[in-house]
Amino acid sequence: MSKNKEGLRYPSIDELLHNIDSKYKLAYAAAMRAKIIRELDDSTIDAKCDKPVGVALEEIKAGKIDIDFEK
């Protein structure tokens, strides 16, 4: 798979908000998942992005991450 050449436009915030209904929740989820990816070198997909936050966002977009936010 080719690496991301779109920079910050990929994955699109509009596409990501189909999976998580809030930008704040999305930022929190991506940060937490990126921390795990960075520490354990653990990804569930073959990502286009090189950086952990980008990989986390791609995983969220692909529906590979199940996040439960307490209310």
C-alpha positions in Angstrom: 0.0 0.0 0.0 1.3 3.5 -0.8 2.1 5.8 2.0 0.0 8.9 2.7 0.8 11.8 0.5 -2.3 13.9 1.5 -0.9 15.1 4.9 -3.5 16.2 7.4 -6.4 15.8 5.0 -6.3 12.0 5.4 -8.3 10.5 6.9 -11.0 13.2 6.5 -12.6 14.5 9.7 -16.0 14.1 8.0 -15.3 10.4 7.4 -14.1 9.9 11.0 -17.2 11.6 12.5 -19.3 8.7 11.1 -17.6 6.4 13.6 -17.3 8.8 16.6 -19.9 11.6 17.0 -17.7 14.2 18.6 -14.4 15.9 17.6 -13.4 15.9 21.3 -14.1 12.2 21.7 -12.3 11.5 18.4 -9.2 13.4 19.6 -9.2 11.6 22.9 -9.6 8.2 21.3 -6.9 8.8 18.7 -4.5 10.0 21.4 -5.1 7.0 23.6 -4.8 4.5 20.7 -1.7 6.3 19.4 0.0 5.9 22.8 -0.7 2.1 22.7 0.6 1.9 19.1 3.7 3.9 19.9 4.5 1.9 23.1 3.7 -1.6 21.8 4.2 -1.1 18.1 0.8 -2.7 17.7 -1.5 -1.8 14.8 -4.6 -3.7 13.6 -4.2 -2.5 9.9 -1.6 -1.9 7.2 -1.8 1.9 7.5 -0.9 4.5 4.9 0.3 6.9 7.7 3.6 6.6 9.4 2.9 8.3 12.6 1.0 6.7 15.5 -1.8 9.3 15.5 -2.4 8.9 11.8 -2.4 5.1 12.2 -4.9 5.4 15.1 -7.2 7.6 13.0 -7.0 5.1 10.1 -8.0 2.3 12.6 -10.9 4.3 13.8 -12.1 5.0 10.3 -11.8 1.3 9.4 -13.9 0.4 12.4 -11.2 -1.7 14.0 -11.2 0.1 17.3 -14.2 -0.4 19.7 -14.4 2.6 22.0 -16.9 2.9 24.9 -17.3 6.3 26.3 -18.9 6.5 29.7 -21.8 8.9 30.1 
